[in-house]
Amino acid sequence: MSSMSGKAVLVTGGSRGVGAATAVRLAEEGADVAFTYVQGEERAREVAARIEAAGRKALPLRADAANAGDAAGAVEWAADALGRLDVLVNNAGIGVLGPLESIGLADVDRVLDVNVRAAFLASQAAAARMERGGRIVTIGSCVTQRVPGAGATLYAMSKAAMIGLNKALARELGERGITANLVHPGPTDTDMNPADGPYAGAQAAGTALGRFGTAGEVAAMVAFLTGPDAAYVTGAEFAVDGGHSA
C-alpha cells in the first residue's frame, strides 16, 4: 500500500515548479490531489494528467491566493470535492525583488496578501476541516536563514513570517494530532528561476553543493513530512537548499 493511500491533498500554486512536482509526487504516493492555479490552464491540465496517470483523482481549481475569498474558499472546495482534507501544502507565492526604494505600496500589499495572508487563511480553513493526523506543510525560502545580497527585503520579510506561523500552528493544533512544518528551498531550477538564468551562477555559488536543486528534491521533503514516518515531527524547519544556509 502506498504511504498516502486514501488521503486527500490540496496544493496551492500547483500548476508549475515546486507546486506541480509536489502535487504529482503526492499522487504517486497514493493521494488524491486538488491544486490551485492562477494562469496557465494548459499547464494545469498537464499536471492533472500526470496525477491521473498515477491512478489518482486530480482536481485543478483556478484561484488567486491574493484574493482572501479564494485563499480560504479553495480549501473548502477541495475538502468538499474530495470528501475530506488530510494535507494542505501552502506553496503559492510570489517575489518582487529590487532596491528598497523601488518597492511600492502595491508591491507590498500583493506580496503580503499572497505569501502571508493566503497561507494563514488557508491554514485556518484547513484546520477546521482536518481530522486527527492532518498535515500542514508550508514552503518558505532559504532567504529566511541567510540573505545573500540586496534587493530581497520584501520577499524575505514575507517568507520569514512563515516561521512564526508554522511554530504557532504546531502549538495550536498539536493537541488534535495535526502537524505543521516548514520547508525552505534554496535556488531551485524552475521556470521562475531557471538554472541557466542570468543570475544563476551567483546563486549556485552561494550553495555548498555548487548547484541548483530540482523541484522534485523539494517535493521529496514534502512527501516525507506528509507521510507516516513524520508523525512526530512538527513545528520544525527543513532546509532543502544545497547548503545555502550553512
Sine and cosine of phi, psi and omega as CSV:
sin_phi,cos_phi,sin_psi,cos_psi,sin_omega,cos_omega
0.00,0.00,0.68,-0.73,0.03,-1.00
-0.92,0.40,0.41,-0.91,-0.12,-0.99
-0.91,0.41,-0.39,0.92,-0.03,-1.00
-0.85,-0.52,0.46,0.89,-0.01,-1.00
-0.84,0.54,0.79,-0.61,0.03,-1.00
1.00,0.10,-0.02,1.00,-0.01,-1.00
-1.00,0.10,0.44,-0.90,0.03,-1.00
-0.89,-0.46,0.76,-0.65,-0.16,-0.99
-0.79,-0.61,0.58,-0.82,0.23,-0.97
-0.85,-0.53,0.81,-0.58,0.10,-1.00
-0.91,-0.41,0.86,-0.50,0.05,-1.00
-0.99,0.10,0.60,-0.80,-0.05,-1.00
0.89,0.46,0.77,0.64,-0.17,-0.99
-0.98,-0.19,0.27,0.96,-0.07,-1.00
-1.00,-0.08,-0.13,0.99,-0.02,-1.00
-0.36,-0.93,0.21,-0.98,0.10,-0.99
0.84,0.54,-0.65,-0.76,-0.03,-1.00
-0.87,0.49,-0.61,0.79,0.00,-1.00
-0.89,0.46,-0.70,0.71,0.01,-1.00
-0.91,0.42,-0.70,0.71,0.01,-1.00
-0.87,0.49,-0.62,0.78,0.01,-1.00
-0.93,0.36,-0.70,0.72,0.00,-1.00
-0.86,0.52,-0.71,0.71,-0.02,-1.00
-0.93,0.36,-0.67,0.74,-0.01,-1.00
-0.88,0.48,-0.68,0.73,-0.02,-1.00
-0.94,0.35,-0.53,0.85,0.12,-0.99
-0.90,0.43,-0.67,0.75,0.03,-1.00
-0.90,0.44,-0.44,0.90,0.06,-1.00
-0.99,0.13,-0.08,1.00,0.11,-0.99
0.91,-0.42,0.04,1.00,-0.08,-1.00
-1.00,-0.03,0.49,-0.87,0.27,-0.96
-0.99,0.12,0.65,-0.76,-0.19,-0.98
-0.77,-0.63,0.85,-0.53,0.23,-0.97
-0.99,-0.15,0.57,-0.82,0.04,-1.00
-0.53,-0.85,0.48,-0.88,-0.01,-1.00
-0.97,-0.24,0.37,-0.93,0.09,-1.00
-0.43,-0.90,0.36,-0.93,0.03,-1.00
-0.95,-0.31,-0.75,0.66,0.00,-1.00
-0.80,-0.60,0.20,-0.98,0.08,-1.00
0.98,0.18,0.87,0.50,-0.01,-1.00
-0.88,0.48,-0.58,0.82,0.00,-1.00
-0.89,0.45,-0.67,0.74,0.05,-1.00
-0.89,0.45,-0.64,0.77,0.02,-1.00
-0.88,0.48,-0.65,0.76,0.04,-1.00
-0.90,0.44,-0.61,0.79,0.01,-1.00
-0.90,0.43,-0.68,0.74,0.03,-1.00
-0.90,0.43,-0.68,0.74,0.03,-1.00
-0.86,0.50,-0.64,0.77,0.01,-1.00
-0.90,0.43,-0.62,0.79,0.03,-1.00
-0.92,0.38,-0.61,0.79,0.06,-1.00
-0.90,0.43,-0.71,0.70,0.00,-1.00
-0.92,0.40,-0.53,0.85,0.05,-1.00
-0.91,0.42,-0.42,0.91,0.07,-1.00
-0.99,0.13,0.03,1.00,0.05,-1.00
1.00,0.07,0.30,0.95,-0.06,-1.00
-0.88,-0.47,0.25,-0.97,0.02,-1.00
-0.99,0.16,0.71,-0.70,0.03,-1.00
-0.89,-0.46,0.74,-0.68,-0.01,-1.00
-0.74,-0.68,1.00,-0.01,0.07,-1.00
-0.98,0.19,0.61,-0.79,0.01,-1.00
-0.69,-0.73,0.82,-0.57,0.11,-0.99
-0.97,0.24,0.90,-0.44,-0.02,-1.00
-0.44,-0.90,0.66,-0.75,-0.04,-1.00
-0.98,-0.21,0.90,-0.43,-0.01,-1.00
-0.88,0.48,-0.35,0.94,0.04,-1.00
-0.95,0.32,-0.27,0.96,0.02,-1.00
-1.00,-0.09,0.86,-0.51,-0.07,-1.00
-0.86,0.51,-0.63,0.78,0.02,-1.00
-0.91,0.42,-0.63,0.77,0.03,-1.00
-0.93,0.37,-0.62,0.78,-0.06,-1.00
-0.86,0.50,-0.73,0.68,0.03,-1.00
-0.99,0.15,-0.60,0.80,-0.06,-1.00
-0.90,0.44,-0.54,0.84,0.03,-1.00
-0.88,0.47,-0.59,0.81,0.03,-1.00
-0.91,0.41,-0.72,0.69,0.01,-1.00
-0.88,0.47,-0.69,0.73,0.01,-1.00
-0.88,0.48,-0.72,0.69,-0.02,-1.00
-0.89,0.45,-0.70,0.71,-0.01,-1.00
-0.90,0.43,-0.64,0.77,0.03,-1.00
-0.93,0.38,-0.70,0.72,-0.07,-1.00
-0.93,0.36,-0.59,0.81,-0.03,-1.00
-1.00,-0.06,-0.16,0.99,0.03,-1.00
1.00,0.07,-0.09,1.00,0.00,-1.00
-0.11,-0.99,0.13,-0.99,0.12,-0.99
-0.59,-0.81,0.88,-0.47,-0.01,-1.00
-0.96,-0.26,-0.49,0.87,-0.11,-0.99
-0.65,-0.76,0.73,-0.68,0.19,-0.98
-0.88,-0.47,0.78,-0.62,0.13,-0.99
-0.92,-0.39,0.95,-0.32,0.05,-1.00
-0.99,0.15,1.00,-0.05,-0.06,-1.00
-0.93,-0.37,-0.48,0.88,-0.07,-1.00
-0.83,0.56,0.74,-0.67,0.00,-1.00
-0.24,-0.97,0.38,-0.93,0.06,-1.00
-0.70,-0.72,0.33,-0.94,0.05,-1.00
-0.74,-0.67,0.78,-0.63,0.15,-0.99
-0.91,-0.41,0.92,-0.38,-0.08,-1.00
-0.93,-0.37,0.49,-0.87,0.03,-1.00
0.46,-0.89,0.14,-0.99,0.02,-1.00
-0.83,0.56,0.53,-0.85,-0.06,-1.00
-0.81,0.59,-0.66,0.75,-0.07,-1.00
-0.95,0.31,-0.24,0.97,-0.02,-1.00
-1.00,-0.01,-0.14,0.99,-0.06,-1.00
-0.99,0.12,0.88,-0.48,0.00,-1.00
-1.00,-0.07,0.17,-0.99,-0.02,-1.00
-0.88,0.48,-0.62,0.79,0.02,-1.00
-0.89,0.46,-0.61,0.79,0.06,-1.00
-0.89,0.45,-0.73,0.69,-0.01,-1.00
-0.86,0.51,-0.74,0.67,-0.04,-1.00
-0.87,0.49,-0.73,0.69,-0.07,-1.00
-0.93,0.38,-0.69,0.72,0.00,-1.00
-0.89,0.46,-0.68,0.73,0.01,-1.00
-0.94,0.33,-0.57,0.82,0.04,-1.00
-0.89,0.46,-0.71,0.71,-0.07,-1.00
-0.98,0.19,-0.74,0.67,-0.16,-0.99
-0.99,0.11,-0.43,0.90,-0.09,-1.00
-0.91,-0.42,-0.88,0.48,-0.07,-1.00
-0.87,0.50,-0.69,0.72,-0.04,-1.00
-0.89,0.45,-0.65,0.76,0.01,-1.00
-0.90,0.43,-0.64,0.77,0.05,-1.00
-0.90,0.44,-0.76,0.65,-0.07,-1.00
-0.91,0.41,-0.64,0.77,0.03,-1.00
-0.91,0.41,-0.66,0.75,0.02,-1.00
-0.91,0.42,-0.65,0.76,0.03,-1.00
-0.88,0.48,-0.73,0.68,0.00,-1.00
-0.92,0.39,-0.64,0.77,-0.01,-1.00
-0.91,0.41,-0.66,0.75,-0.01,-1.00
-0.86,0.50,-0.53,0.85,0.01,-1.00
-0.95,0.30,-0.35,0.94,-0.05,-1.00
-0.96,-0.28,-0.27,0.96,-0.07,-1.00
-0.99,0.17,0.55,-0.84,0.15,-0.99
-0.99,-0.16,0.03,-1.00,0.01,-1.00
-0.81,0.58,0.67,-0.74,-0.02,-1.00
1.00,-0.09,0.01,1.00,0.02,-1.00
-0.91,0.42,0.36,-0.93,-0.03,-1.00
-0.73,-0.68,0.70,-0.71,0.16,-0.99
-0.86,-0.51,0.84,-0.54,0.06,-1.00
-0.84,-0.54,0.78,-0.63,-0.02,-1.00
-0.90,-0.43,0.66,-0.75,0.03,-1.00
-1.00,-0.05,0.89,-0.45,0.03,-1.00
-0.99,-0.13,-0.76,-0.65,0.01,-1.00
-0.24,-0.97,0.48,-0.88,0.05,-1.00
-0.89,0.46,-0.35,0.94,-0.04,-1.00
-0.96,0.26,-0.11,0.99,0.14,-0.99
-0.97,0.24,-0.33,0.95,-0.01,-1.00
-0.99,-0.17,-0.58,0.81,-0.05,-1.00
-0.38,-0.92,0.88,-0.48,0.03,-1.00
-0.99,-0.13,0.93,-0.37,-0.16,-0.99
-0.98,0.21,-0.24,0.97,-0.03,-1.00
-0.21,-0.98,-0.04,-1.00,-0.04,-1.00
-0.97,0.23,0.33,-0.94,0.13,-0.99
0.98,-0.22,-0.03,1.00,-0.08,-1.00
-0.90,-0.44,0.35,0.94,-0.12,-0.99
-0.85,0.52,-0.76,0.64,-0.04,-1.00
-0.91,0.41,-0.72,0.70,-0.01,-1.00
-0.89,0.45,-0.72,0.69,-0.01,-1.00
-0.88,0.47,-0.65,0.76,0.03,-1.00
-0.87,0.49,-0.70,0.71,-0.05,-1.00
-0.91,0.41,-0.64,0.77,-0.02,-1.00
-0.97,0.26,-0.52,0.85,0.06,-1.00
-0.90,0.44,-0.50,0.86,0.04,-1.00
-0.87,0.49,-0.44,0.90,0.00,-1.00
-0.93,0.38,-0.39,0.92,0.05,-1.00
-0.91,0.42,-0.75,0.66,0.03,-1.00
-0.90,0.43,-0.68,0.74,0.03,-1.00
-0.85,0.52,-0.72,0.69,-0.06,-1.00
-0.90,0.44,-0.72,0.69,-0.01,-1.00
-0.89,0.45,-0.67,0.75,-0.01,-1.00
-0.93,0.38,-0.64,0.77,0.06,-1.00
-0.87,0.49,-0.68,0.73,0.00,-1.00
-0.86,0.51,-0.67,0.74,0.01,-1.00
-0.94,0.35,-0.68,0.73,-0.09,-1.00
-0.95,0.32,-0.55,0.84,-0.10,-0.99
-0.98,-0.21,-0.09,1.00,-0.06,-1.00
-0.86,0.52,-0.63,0.78,-0.01,-1.00
-0.89,0.46,-0.38,0.93,0.02,-1.00
-1.00,-0.07,0.08,1.00,0.01,-1.00
0.96,0.27,0.32,0.95,0.04,-1.00
-0.99,-0.15,0.77,-0.63,-0.01,-1.00
-0.98,-0.19,0.40,-0.91,0.05,-1.00
-0.67,-0.75,0.80,-0.60,-0.03,-1.00
-0.64,-0.77,0.33,-0.94,-0.14,-0.99
-0.81,-0.59,0.75,-0.66,0.02,-1.00
-0.91,-0.40,0.79,-0.61,-0.01,-1.00
-0.95,-0.32,0.99,-0.14,0.08,-1.00
-0.95,0.30,0.52,-0.85,0.19,-0.98
-1.00,-0.03,-0.36,-0.93,0.08,-1.00
-0.83,0.56,0.86,-0.52,-0.12,-0.99
-0.78,-0.62,0.73,-0.69,-0.07,-1.00
-0.96,0.29,0.98,-0.18,0.06,-1.00
-0.69,-0.73,0.12,-0.99,0.02,-1.00
-0.92,0.39,-0.39,0.92,0.04,-1.00
-0.98,0.21,-0.44,0.90,-0.04,-1.00
-0.55,-0.84,0.94,0.34,-0.12,-0.99
-0.92,0.38,0.51,-0.86,-0.02,-1.00
-0.93,0.36,-0.19,0.98,0.08,-1.00
-0.92,-0.38,0.35,0.94,-0.01,-1.00
-0.97,0.24,0.12,-0.99,-0.10,-1.00
-0.91,0.41,-0.39,0.92,-0.02,-1.00
-0.94,-0.34,0.17,0.99,-0.12,-0.99
-0.92,0.39,-0.61,0.80,-0.05,-1.00
-0.85,0.52,-0.72,0.70,-0.01,-1.00
-0.92,0.38,-0.61,0.79,0.01,-1.00
-0.91,0.41,-0.72,0.69,0.01,-1.00
-0.89,0.46,-0.63,0.78,0.00,-1.00
-0.91,0.42,-0.39,0.92,0.01,-1.00
-0.98,0.19,-0.09,1.00,0.05,-1.00
-0.99,-0.14,0.34,-0.94,0.05,-1.00
-0.96,0.29,-0.47,0.88,-0.04,-1.00
-1.00,0.03,-0.20,0.98,0.07,-1.00
0.95,0.32,0.46,0.89,0.00,-1.00
-0.46,-0.89,0.24,-0.97,0.16,-0.99
-0.97,0.22,0.46,-0.89,0.17,-0.99
-1.00,0.06,0.10,-1.00,0.08,-1.00
-0.94,-0.34,0.41,-0.91,0.06,-1.00
-0.87,0.50,-0.56,0.83,0.02,-1.00
-0.91,0.42,-0.54,0.84,0.03,-1.00
-0.93,0.36,-0.60,0.80,0.09,-1.00
-0.93,0.37,-0.68,0.73,0.00,-1.00
-0.87,0.49,-0.55,0.84,0.01,-1.00
-0.89,0.45,-0.61,0.79,0.05,-1.00
-0.92,0.38,-0.66,0.75,0.04,-1.00
-0.88,0.48,-0.66,0.75,0.01,-1.00
-0.88,0.48,-0.65,0.76,0.05,-1.00
-0.88,0.47,-0.73,0.69,-0.08,-1.00
-0.93,0.37,-0.40,0.92,0.02,-1.00
-0.99,-0.11,-0.07,1.00,-0.03,-1.00
-1.00,-0.06,0.06,-1.00,-0.11,-0.99
-0.92,0.39,-0.44,0.90,-0.04,-1.00
-0.96,0.29,-0.20,0.98,-0.03,-1.00
-0.96,-0.27,0.37,0.93,-0.07,-1.00
-0.89,0.46,-0.41,0.91,-0.03,-1.00
-0.97,-0.25,0.29,0.96,-0.02,-1.00
-0.94,-0.35,0.89,-0.46,0.04,-1.00
-0.40,-0.91,0.46,-0.89,-0.02,-1.00
0.94,0.33,0.30,0.95,-0.13,-0.99
-0.96,-0.29,0.33,-0.95,0.06,-1.00
-0.86,-0.50,0.68,-0.74,-0.04,-1.00
-0.80,-0.61,0.87,-0.50,0.04,-1.00
-1.00,0.04,0.86,-0.51,0.14,-0.99
-0.90,-0.43,0.95,0.31,-0.25,-0.97
-0.72,-0.69,0.23,0.97,0.04,-1.00
0.89,0.45,0.37,0.93,-0.02,-1.00
1.00,0.07,0.29,0.96,0.03,-1.00
-0.84,0.54,-0.58,0.81,-0.05,-1.00
-1.00,-0.05,0.06,1.00,-0.05,-1.00
-0.95,0.31,0.00,0.00,0.00,0.00
